[in-house]
Every structure is written in C-alpha cells, then in structure tokens.
C-alpha cells in the first residue's frame, strides 16, 4: 500500500509540474490584466486558440517553438481586441470577456478541424530526474522548459510591479483611475497593453497544452482551465509569486484522478477528476469571505466596485 | 527634479486672472472674473456652493479653457491648455477628492508623480532622496506606509507634500481642511503660511470657513453666482462683511428658535452598538446614547470616524454586530415594520444614494413609506397610481419641491429639491424619532435655512432627533447636547452651553 501511495505522490508531483504550466501562464496573464483594473474572462478562448495555432504552426513548419510564439501572437490579437472594445463607453469587460471566450474557442474549432488527426513535433522536455534510479521519479521530473519560463516570468512580473515605472503605472491605473488620469496617464492605453500582454501569456499557455501535455490538439483540450486560472488569481490575491503556488496546487489536484487510476483505484474516477473544479468552487467561496482578498483587490476592478 | 537643498530663493509666483468668462451651455459659470494673487500671499477664494470657485481654479489649472480672459503668471500671459502645462509652470492643486493611489506607499506615490520617474527604480537611492526632502519639509508623512492605511488628514498632508516635492510654487487648495481635525488644520495652515511669508510659495485656498480665512489668509476674493462681489485684506475685513459679499443682502441666520424641552425618559436609546466594515475592522465600537423626546443630540467628528457607519446601522443599511437599541423602552431593530411602529424617520446623507431611487419618479419616491398601505394601496394590496400621484402632487406643493412634474425622475432635480423630496416624505407625518446626517451638505443658503427650521420644528413638536454632521456650526446651531465621535467611539454628550469649539475640536482629534 505504501508503494502505491508513493506512486500517487510521484504522479502528483509530476502532475503538479506538468498540469500547472498552462494554469500558471493564464494566471500570470490574468494577474497582469487585473492589476491594470480590467478582467479578461476570455483567456479561456486565448488558451484554446493558442493551443490550436501552436499545433498548426508546429505541424506546418516543424518548429514547436515557432508554434509557441505564434500562439502568443494569437493571444495578443485576442487580448488587444478585448482591450480595445472595453475602452469604448459603457462596455462591460466581463460581458466582452465571455464573448471572447466563445470567439476564441469557435475560431480554434473552426480552423483546427484539419489538425485533429496529424501529429505535430512537440516541445522536448528536460529530464531533470537523472539523479534518481527510480523510474517513477524520472518520469515525474520530465519538465518542460516552459515551466521554468513561467516561474522566471512570475518572478520578473513580481519584481517589475514594484520596481519599474511601467509596473507602478499598471498598479496605479488598476487602483485609482482618477489619480492616474490626473497624472496624465492614458489609462485605456495602459489597460490595452496589459490585456494584450496577458493575452500573449494565455496563448503561450495554450501552446503548452497542445505541444507538451497532453500534447495533441482536440476540442476537449482545455476543459475550462482558462476559467479556473481566473479563480486562481483571486486565490493568489493578485501576487504573481502566489500564482505559482496556486498553479502548482491546481496542477496537483488535476493529477489526482489519473494517478489514482494508475494504482488501480477505479471507484470515484470521475469524482477525483473533478478535484480541480471542486477546488475552484471551494476557493471561490473561501476567497469571497476573505477580508484580505477584499483589501488587496485592485480597486478599479468592475467586480470590486 | 528637486533643486538640491538649494536655499529657497524668492520663488513664489504671482497669479492674475483677467476677465475670465466661462459658460456651460446656457449657464454662465464665470462672468468677467479678475483676481489678483500676489507672490507670497495666502489668498482665500470665498463663495457659496455653485458660486464658481471650482470653475475658476479649473480654468487656471487647465482643466477648462476659458471662453474669454487670460491667466497671467508673474505678469506674463500664459496659455494653459492642460493640467500638465499648468504643472510645468509650477501651479499645483490639491483637490477635494484624493489623487493618491491607495495601493501604493507614500514613497511610491511621490516618485510616480514625477514626470521623469526612471524606468527602473532604485529604491535605495529614491528613499534616501525622499528622506532628505522630508527633512526640509515642515510636516512629515511615513514614507513606507500604504496610502490606504493613512488617515484622511495624513493623506491631505501627503497631497500637499506631493506638490512641494514636484516643486510647485503656486498651490491651489480646495477646502483642504474639511477632512482634518481643527488641530491638524491649524498645523498645516500655519506651516504653509510660514512658507508663504518666506516667499517660497503662494497659496490660493478655496474655503468657506471664515475662522480659517481670518486666522491664516492675508487677502481674499469673494465670488457669487460667477461674479466677483468683493475682496481685500482678510485681516481688516470683518466676517459680517465677507458673508454679506458671499450671500448678498439677505440676513444671516439666527440660531433657530427653540422651545424648552421637557425632561423625559430617553425615547431612542442605543446600548453598546457595534458594527464592522467590509474588511472586518470595527468602525462603530460600543456606542451608547440616549435621546429624549423634544431633544436634538448632535454628533460631531471628522469625516470617516464611524459616523456614516452609525447612520447606516440605524437605518438598517449595515448589520449591527453587537448591542441593542430601544425606542420608548421597547426593542427596536432597523426594519420597515419597526420604522412604522415606532415612527422612526430619517434624512440620510447623500440622499440620491441613500434615500431615493434616482430613476423613479418624484411621486413614487414620495410614496416609499406608504405605497403598500391604505389609502395608497387597495384592499388586495394593489397600488392606485392615481392616488399615489395625487398624494405626490399635494406633498410637492406643500414642501415647495421644484420639479417639472410629479412623474419626473427624482435624479433630474437639483440637490436642494432632492433633499426637500426626502423631507416631504419623512416629515409630513407624526415623527417620534428622527435620524439626520449631514442634511445641508452642498445646499444653498435658502435651502439650508429651511431644512434646519424643519428639523427644529420636529424637535419642538416632541421628536427625539439624532443629528450627525461634519459641519460644527450646524451642530452648534441646532443641538441641545453634543457628543464627539472619534475612531468609532462616542464620547459623552454634554449640554451645548457647557462646551465650546476648542473643547470639541480637541475631542475630535481623539483626546
């Protein structure tokens, strides 16, 4: 039994690392966007479109990294469009986000049909488990470089939000639009750029889905991870470093179902697979009651006002 | 940016406006306004609400472009197309609302206010420079504190520091002391006056507190309905003269007539009432108070010390976390049934937000208390629109509400008429308990007099009145007893004859 538990443990570590990467990218993108005072619920669309574009480009050009960039590009387009529409008067960013979720998903399904069958070159993983003789450990520590890129990005974002003019400008715009305007800052431009950059990150997260894990393109690929990442940002209280921890937690929860299945636990398979969703729900309830979350939320967010 | 600790030369700017005229549609907000503010003076701009003070300074600041006229800085005509341009000339303004970013620290706010903030900030060097700057300043604010955690008075100080940090030498202050305790206000104004006397800065202060004008200003200009109605030396002009310039030839209000009250059991009684804000902080802490029939108890305090939260508790907008309330000895909870049963009525602050539904009609808003009871509602609980409207028309006439018709949305009315609508609804029946919060905020003289008379009338007819106001003069005029609220706690209520302004001011600061 203890060997089984160890297997579950390794699988969850590996799962936390693998499954967390798209969560992390979308969460960082959403974190940046929300820091500027806007919510982009459409990042689920970015994620799926990014996955499709990355897969298609990788298939057609043979370069998965080009696919990653293309996915980011597609994300920028969606994010910038969201940012541009939201600056029109009396537009609600949440409604626009929902529309963009459908748009991104629809575009991906429409253009992605021909790519469901063929196999595209995938991103190579780095074997980080060479020090261990245990094949399970080696298997768990097949880490995709994008995971490290995500962690570095989180640190950079955390640092930039407090030590650069651009970072402080984003926070000012997100916390007090009137003050930012009084300083001559064009808040719409800042938000547009933040949303576009957030869209880029979400697109890259999508590339991970189709080019690394699970590593193929189909229409059920994301299963709502983009939306969960939005909840994750609230849980992380708009702190990029806490986004990393939250993403790992979500990743581990997502790996619970498959790893239990690996040791032959057959009952409750769907229940364990639903772990991340239950976690999301629990976190939403908990953070809705959390007073510190209420205090750290950017004050310009439409849900906070 | 900063002139490095250089001896501050005669750097104060003089500013003159020449015949500034500004219209908004058919309304002429400023009509040929000429004001002279000499270098190094502390000039007061006086006027009632809507007299054009804000419009004038916004023209100077470049928010508005005047239709005619010019702004001269040190005798030179200046084009001020934007606030940025005004700031570049050394003109800075402290607004009534804060322009600080709550999630940033004081230091971050100061550095980001600079036009030349570097792309990557070296916090060690910035902090050292800011400390050096603070050492030269007459008052300090904790640099590392998040602005959200600063008190209103500290924020106001930081706003002023920000202007000095940006090297602005002509400061426009828009009612800077409204959020400060009298002590804080005196401190800040004394220091600014000192800087002006040393000719480091020039100050133009919008105010309608004569006391501050007499104590700190050397010259003044009065605006009334967009025109200059007077000005001169603030030290020689008398308060009566200034107020005559402000309000025209109407007489100043007397202290409202009152009949002696009959000693009685407290009608409204609060015991250990507590409440928390959204973040769980105690904003009302164990407040106990009794108000007798035919008595007005005034609660004074600097805004943001829990007065609004207390009113929200009493009107059922905020849950009570502890304590209990009684009316005539019977337990009272702030719900509609109890409001009716105990005849509890209220005039909350910001009536457009707290007392009316802005988009519903005047008649509907007037009927909120009674629309579901006879005679407005029929036997099946169906409302009769005709009766509701007739009732509305009658109240509109009786309370002199100026509206297009009873069907006009209440948001189309002026501030004074919105307040009259609420007054008509709340005071037209029998009133046993009346809860009033800042009833005259932002209203013109005529409305103020009328509303205060109505409140006094209710008292004389035997209502227990709780008056919460940030305007100390209003409380001194109306109240029988005065208590001071500070940081959520309520001090003892003392008879108005046994206290004075200085004593109240001290208690407002929490001493």
Interface residues (C-beta under 8 A of the other chain):
Chain A: X162 X163 X164 X165 X166 X168 X169 X171 X172 X174 X175 X176 X178 X179 X180 X182 X183 X184 X291 X294 X295 X296 X298 X299
Chain B: X82 X83 X84 X95 X97 X98 X99 X100 X101 X102 X103 X104 X108 X111 X112 X113 X117 X118 X119 X120 X121 X123 X148 X278 X279 X280
